[in-house]
Amino acid sequence: MNAKRLIAARWREREAGLSAILLLAEIESERAEGCRNVYSLLAMAKAQLDQTAARLCPDE
């Protein structure tokens, strides 16, 4: 397996966990401002990671 495919496979594994954390933060953000701030930061970080992964492995 070449390096790009390995990176893509590992990113997909971690993306599922990050998506679950984002979902929990989003749910909790309805009740607490601190969670709303965490959700906003994590959502921005995930978007940047997704863009980077797409540039590294555009056909994955």
Order of alpha helices (4+ residues) and beta strands (2+ residues): alpha-alpha
